[in-house]
Amino acid sequence: MTTASTPATPGPSTPTTVRTFPLDQVKISDLDEDIIPPDRPKSTPFPEPDLLEGDIQCSLRPNGSERQDDYRIHSLQAPQSESSSSALNDLPTEIHEQILDHLSGVRSSASSRTTAGKSKALRGWGTALRHSRRREVSELALVSNKWRELIQDRLYRHLKIKGTRESVEQSMYWFCMHPHLRPYVKHIEIWFPVFQQKNPAFDRTLRIPLTTPDRSTLIRSLANLADSGNAISYQSPSNNCTLEEVFAFIQMTFEEACILTLEGGERKKPPMVRQFVGDESFSLPLLEKIRTLVCKGQWNIIRSFEDFQNIALALPNLQEWHGSYAKPKSKSYISMATILPKLPTNLTHLNICLEADYRREAVSPLFFKKVGLKTHFCVDMAKAIPTLEHLVYTGRVCHSFFDNAAKLSNPRESRLKSVDLIIKNICRPTFLWNDGSGITDMAFILAFEALVLSGVKSLDRLSALDFLRIRFIDLESPLPALNPYFNLNHNQCTGIWSDAIVDALARTRPKASFVEKSENLGDIGFKDGQLLGSPVFSKTRPLSVKVSSYMSLSGGITIN
C-alpha cells in the first residue's frame, strides 16, 4: 500500500526493530483493562461484521471491567462438506445440465435415435456428440467439482484422432496419465490420411506461419514459396495404423465407447486402410460396446464382402451402420451389391449414401451401365429388407426394389418401420438413351411414379412400415419446390399422386389418404424459353402434385 492508495497514514517505509514476546508468556492481567474494540464506521451498510467460515473463537468483552473467565466464547462450526458451502452445489444434477445446455449447447444422448417421421429417419453422427472446445467452455470446469465432471463429460464424449501410429501413441499416453477421462468417451472417430508430405527441399523458414498476423504477411509468405521454385510433393502415407491396431487401442482405452467412426478419405487411386498388421492375423480385436459404425470414404475401408465380414465379426453388437462414398463409381455399387444380401441379423439400422451431388443429369453415366452388366443393384438391396427396421438410401433405384422387398417379406414378421430414399436417378434398361432426370423430363417423372406406385403396393406386405419418403433433389432446378416427392407418415400422404397411386393406396393401406389432391400447377408456364412459376410454388413445396401436371413442364426447356 502506498500513500496515494490508502486514506490512512502509512507506517514507516523501513521496518523498525520491535521486541517480541512468546504468546504463552503474555498474561491477561498485563493487558490494559480499558481497551475497547473499535466501532464499525457508520458509513458501512452492515452494522455487524460478516462471520467467516471455519472454527472461529469469538471473544466478546462487553465492558472493560470483566476478566477472561467472564468472557463468552462462541464457536462457529465450519461446514463439513463442499456441497453445503454453496447453494449452487445443492441443485439437482438435472438443473446443472440445463444450465450447461444453455451455455454450451444441448447435449444429445449417445444411445438415442431419431424416430421415424422426423427430419431424418436415422441420425447423422458426423457432429452429433461434438461440443465446443473453446477455452471459455473449458474454464467452466473450475466452477465446482460437479461442474468439472459435467464439462469433462461434454468435452471428451466425442474425440477425433488421426489414424497414425504417432497420434495413437500420444492418445494412449494421455489417457494412461488421466484414466478418469476414459469413461467420458462415447464416440471415437479415427481418420486416416491419404497423403504424406515428402521431405521438403525448400527452406523451413519459408513456410507459412501457423498464426498469420495480417493478410499482407500471408501474401508475402505465399510469394516467397512461389519464388523459391521448390514445389511441395506428396506420397502415400507410410505410418498409418491398421484396423487391428486401432481396434486394440479402442479396446484397451475406451471401454464405454458405443459409436465408432472410420474416415478413409478420398483421392485418385486412394490407398486402402490395411486391416491386419501381419499375414498371421485372422480376426480383429472385439469391441462389444460398439453399436453404431460410421464409415466415411468407405471405399478405402470396405471394398469386398470379406472386408465387411472382418469388421462385423469384431462388432458383435452392431445395430447401426452408416456408409458414405466420396465419389460415385461402379465399384461402389458392385461392392455393396455383394454385402447387402448378407447383412448380420443384429444390424437393424442402415444408412448408405452412394451418390450425394444432388444434380440432375441429361443421361445416366457410363459407370452405372457397367453396374447393370454385373448385377441389378435394386434386387440385391431388397434382400436386406427382411432383417432391417430403418433404411436410408441415397443413389439410383427403381421399382424393382419394392417389388422384390414385398416378395421376400412376411407380413407377420416384417420389422421394417421406415424407408427414406433420396433418388439420384431411376435406373432403367441400358439400351435407353434418354434416361436423364429432372422435372422437365417426362420419362423420368413417369419412372418416378412407377417407383412410388411400387412402394405403395408393397405396404400390405410391409405391414410395419409407417414412414415412407421418396425424394428427388435437384439443386439446379428452375423450380425446386416442384421436385417430385412422396411422403407417407402416420397414414397421411403428400406429394405426387395419380389415380393408380390412389387406388393402390386404398387397397393396401385403407386408413391412409392424401391430405389434398390438386389438379394443376396454377400459373406456371413458359416465357421466352424460360420456366416461370407463381410465388406460391417458388417458396413453399405443394402438398400434392398430379403426375399429369408435369406434362406442361416438359416443353420449352432443353437440359444440357
N, C-alpha and C positions, 0 to 999 in steps of 0.2 A: 504494500500500500504506500502511496506517495501522498505528499501534502495536497496535491491537486485533486486526488481521487477520493479523499475522505474528509468530512467536515470536522472531525475530531482532531485535536492537536496530536501530532505523531510523537512517538518517543524518540530517544536518541538514535542517531543513524548508526552509531557503533555500539556493540554490546558492552555492557557495564558488568563489573565484577560483583556478583551477588553471592552471599554466603547462604548455602542451602543446608537444611537440617533434615534428617530422616523423618518420615511421616510418623513412624511409631514412637518417636520421642516427643512429638508435639502433644500437649495436653490441652484439654478443653478449658481448664482454668487459665491458661495462658492467653486465651483468646479474649478479645475485648467484648465485654457483655453488651456494649452499646451498639454493636454492629447491626445495622438494619438493612435487609436486602433492598436493592434499588427498585423503585416502582417503574412499571411499564409506561412508556410515553403515552400521553393522551392521543397522539396522532395515529397510533396503531388501531386498526379496525377491530381487533380482538382483545378483549380485556384480560384473557388468560393466555399464557404461553402454550404452544402445542406440545402434546405429550409425545415423546419419541418411543419407538419400538425397542424392545429389549427388557431385560431385568434391571429396572432403574429404581434406586432407593432415593425417594424424595423426602428430605428432612425439612419440615416446616417449623419455623420459630415465630410464634405469634407476637411475642414481645421479648425485650432484651433481658428480662429477669429470670427466665426459665433456663434450666440447665439441660444437659444432654439426655438425662434419664427421663425428662418430661416431653421430649420431642416425640411427635407422632410419625411413625415410619410407614410409608405406603409402598407396597410392591406392585408393580405393573408387570404382569406375566406377558412375555412375548408370544406371538403366535407360534404354534408347534409345526405348522406346515406352510408351504408356499401358497397353497390354494386359498388359505384363509386370510392372507395378507392383501389380496387383490380381489375386487369384485368381478373382474374380467374372468378369472380362472374358475369362478363359481358357476359360470354359464354352462349349459349343456353343450356337448360336442356338436350337436346339430346347429346351434346358434353360431359357433365358431366357423363351421363350414359355410353357412350363409354369408357371414362377413367376408370370408376369403373369396367366395364366389363373386361377391360384389366388387372386390378389389382386383382380382386377377383372372376372372372368368369362371364360368360354370365348369365344374369338374364332372365329366361324364364317367359312367361306370365302365369298367373293363369287361364286364360279363354281360351287360345289357345289349340288346339288339333292337334295331328299328323294326317295328311291327309292319306288317303288310298294309298297304293303303296310304302310307306316308309318302314323303317326297322320294325316299329310297327304300326299296324292299330290303336291301342289305346296306349296312353302314359302310361308308368309305373310311378305311382305317388309316389313311395317309397321315392325318394330323388329328385324329380323334382324341388322343390322350395327351397331345403335346400342349405344354403350357409355357408361358413366358418365363424366360430365364434372365430377365433384366435384374440389375443389381438392386433396384428398389424392391422387387418381389423377394429376392434372397434375404434382404435385410429384415423382412418381416419375421424371419425365424428368430430374431433377437428379442421379440416382444415377451415371450414366455416359453416355458418348456413345452407346453401343449401346442403352441403355435409352431415351435420348431419341428415337432413331429408332423404336423399338418402341412407345413410348407415343404419339408423334405419329401413328403409323400407325393406332392404335386410335381416337384422338380425332377424326381427320379423315376416317375412311373412310366415314362416313355424316353428311352435312350436310343440314340443313333450312333453307331460305332463303325468306323472304317474297317473293312474286311481285310486288313493286312496284319502280318504277324506282329509288327511293332505296336500297332494300335490295340490289338487284342491283349498283348502282354502288359501294356500300360493300364488297360482297363482292369485286368485281373489283379495287378498290383494295387490299384486304387481301392478296389473292393475288399482285398485282403487286409488292407490297413483300416478300412471303415466297414466292418462287417454288418453294422446296424443298418446300413443303407440297402442291403441286398433285398430284404422283403418288400421294399417300396417299388421295385422294378416289376411292372406288369407287362410292358410292351418293349421288346428288344428288337432293334432294327439294325441289320448288317448290310452295308452297301459295299460292293466290290468294284474297285476302279478298273477301267478298261484301258487306261493309258498310264504310262510311266515315263517321266521325262528323263532323257539321256543326260549324261554328264555335260553340262553346258560348256561350250567353248568360249563364251564371252566372259567378260569381267563381271564378277559378282556385284561390283559397285554400280553397275548399270541397271540392276534390277529395280523394278518399281517398288517403292516402299509400301509397307502394309498400310500405313496411315498417311495418306496424302493430305498436306495442309490445305491446298487450294487447287483449283483447276489448272493454273499455269504450271505448277510443279508436275502435275500428271502429264501435261502436254510435252514438257521438256524431257521427262523420263521416257516417254514413248518415242520422241525424236532421237534420243541417244541410242535406244535399242535399234531403231531403223538404220541409223547411220553406222552402227558398229559392223553391219554386214555379217553377223553371226546369227543364223537362223536357229530357232529352238526346235529340236527334233524330239519325237516321242517313239516309244516302243511298247510292246506288250508288257504288262506287269510281271514281275518275277517273284514278288514277295507276297502274293495273295494267299490267304488261308484257304484250306479246303473245307468242305462242309463237315467233314469229320472233326476237324479242329474247332470249327465254330460250334457245332453241337456239343462237343466236350466242354468247351468254355461255358456255354449256357447251362449245361447240366451241373457243373461244379459251382457256378456263381449265382445264378438266378433261379432259385428253387420255386419262386412264386410267379414267374413269368407265364402268362397264358396266351400271349399274342407274339408271333414271330413274323418279321418282315425280312425278306431277302431281296435285295435290289441288284440285278445283274448288269444294268447299264446297257448302252447301245452304241454301236459304231459299225463301220463297214468291216465285214469279216471279224466279228467280235469273238474273243476267246471265251470258251465255256468254263464255268466255275467247276473245278475238279471236286469230285465227291470224296475220294479217299486219298490218304497220304501215300500208301503203297499198294502194290498189287495183292498183298495178302489180306487186306481188309475186305470184308464182305457185308458189313452192316454198320449203320451209323449209330452213335450213342442215343439211347432212348430219352425222349423228352415227354414225359407222361402228362405234364401240366399244360402243354400247349394245345389249345383248342381252335385257334384261328391262325391260318397260314396265308400270308400276303406275298405274292411274287410279282415284283416289278421288273420289266425287261426279262420276262420269263423264258425267252428263247435261250438266254445264256445260262439258265439254271436247269430247265427241263426241256429236253429235246426228244425223248423217247419214253415209252411206257416203263422201261426199266429204271430210268432216272426218277420218274414219279413214284414208282413202287418202292425204291430205296428210301425216299423221304417219307412216304406214307407208313412204312413199317416202323420208322423211328418216331412217328407221332401217332401212337395207338388210339388216342382220344380226340383225334382231329374231327371237328364238326363243321368248320367253315373254311372255304378255300377261295381266295381272290387271286386271279391271274390276269395280267395285262401284258400286252406286247407293244413295243415302241413303234414298230413299223409293220404294215401289212405285208405278208409274204405267204406263198403257198405252203412252205414248210410248217408254218404255224397251224394252219388248218389241218394238214395231214397229221401232224403230231398230236393235236387234240383229238382228232378222229380215232386214234388208237388208244387214248386214255379214257375218254368219257364213257365208253361202254363197260369199263371195268373199274368203276369207282368203288371204294370201300363202302360198306353199308352204314358205317357210323358217320359218314360225310353227308350232311343234310342241307347245307347252305353252299351254293355255288355261284360265283360271280366271275365270268370270263369275258374279257374285252379283247377282241382280235383286231378291230379297226375302230379308231376313235377320232378321225379327222373331220367328220360331220360336214362333208362337202358332196354335192350332187355330182354325178358323172354322166357323160354322154353315152358311153358304153362300158360294159364290165371290163376290167383289166385282164391282161393275158394270164397273170399269175393264177387267177381263180379258175380259168379254163383248165389249167394244169391240175387243179384240185378235182375238177369234175371228171378228169380222165382216171384218177386214182380211186376216188370214193365219193359217195354222196354224204356230205358232212351233216346235213339235216337229219338223215336217218340215223347216223351214228350218235348224234347228240340226243336224239329221242330215247335211246337205250338207257340213258342215265336217269330218266324221269321216275321210274318206279321207286327209287330209294331217296329221292330228293324231297325237301319241303319248300325250299325257296330257290328260285333260279333267276339270275340276271345275266343277260347275254347281249353283247354288242358286236354286230358283224352282219354277215349275209345269211339269210334264212328264207325258206319258202313254206308252202302249205304242207309239204311232206313231214315237217317236224311234228305238227299237231296230229296229223293222220296216223303216224306210227306211234306217237305217245299214247293216243287213245287205244290202239290195238294192244299195247304192252301193259296197260294199266287195268287194275281190277277195281271197280267202283267201291267195293267193301274194304279194300286195303290201301287205297290211294292216299298218300300223305302230302301230295303237292298242294301248297296253300297259296303261293303267289308266283307269278311269272311276269317278268319285266323285260321286254325285248326292245332294243334300240336298233333300228334297221339301217344298215348302210345301203343295201340294195336287196332286191328279191332275186334269188338265184333262179335262172330259167335255163331251158335247153341251150347247149353250147352252140348250136347252129344258128341261133337268132343273132342278128346284127344290131337290132335296135333294142337292146336290153339295158338302157340307161335308167336314170332315176330323176325325180323332180316333179313338181306339181303340174308342170306343163306337158308332161309325158303321160298320155292317157294309158299306154300299155303298162307303165309302172303302177298307175292308180288301180287298174283292174287286177294286177298281180297282188297289190296290197289288199284289195278287197277279198281276193281268194284266200290270203293268209288269215285275215280276220274271220272270214266265214268258217275256215277250218278250225280255228281256235274256239269259236262259238259251238260248233258241232261236237267238239271234244268235251264240253262241260258235263255231259251226262256220264262220261267215263271218269273224268277227273272230278269226282264228287266233292272233294275237299277244297277245290280251287275257289277262292273268294276274291282274289285280286288278280286281274289280267290287264296288262297295259302293253300296247304295241305302238311304237312311235317311230316316225321318220323325222330326223333333224337335218335341216339344210340351212347353214349359216349364211349362204349366199342367195337365199330365196327372195324374190321380189316382194312376196307377202308371207313372212314367216308364220303368221297366225294360221295360214291355210295348209301348213304341212300336215299331211294325213296322220291321224292317230285314232286309237280306240282304247277306251278305258272302262273296265268293269270293276266296280268297287262297292261291295255290300249291296249287290243286286241293283245298282244304279249304273246305267250305261251312258257314256258320252262319246262323241267323236263321229267318225263316218258311219253311215247306215245305208241300207238298201232293203228292198223287200225280201230278198233272200236271207239277209242277216237277221231281220226282224222275225221271220218265220222260224228260222233255226233256233233263235233265242227263246221263242215261245215254246218250242218243243223240248229243248234240253235243259232250260232253266226257267220254268214258268213264272217264278217270283221276280225275275229280273225284267227290267224295262228301260227304255230310253227316257232321259229327262225331258227332252224335246226332240222334234223331228222337223227341221226346217227344209223347205223345198228348193230354195235358190240361194244364191250368194249375194243378192242385193245389187248394189250399184258398182259392181266390179266389171271392168271392160278394158278395151284396148284404145289407146290414143297415140298416134304417131309411132306405132310399133312397140309401145311400152304398156305394161300391165299396170292399171291404176285401180286402187281399191278404196272403199269407203273408210272413214276414220275409225269406224267400229272394228272392222276386221284388221286394221293396221296396228291396233293397240291391244286388243283382247282376243283370245282364242275362242272361236264359237263353240257352243256346247254340242252342236251337231252340224254335219255337212253331208248332204246327199251325194252319193258317188257320181251320179249322172251330172251333178253340177260342175264337176271338173272338166266337162266337155267344153265349156265356154273358155277355159284357160289353155286349151291345147292348140289354139291357133294364134298366129301373130308373133310368137316368140320362138327363136331358134337357140337351142342350148349349144354353146361352143365348148 
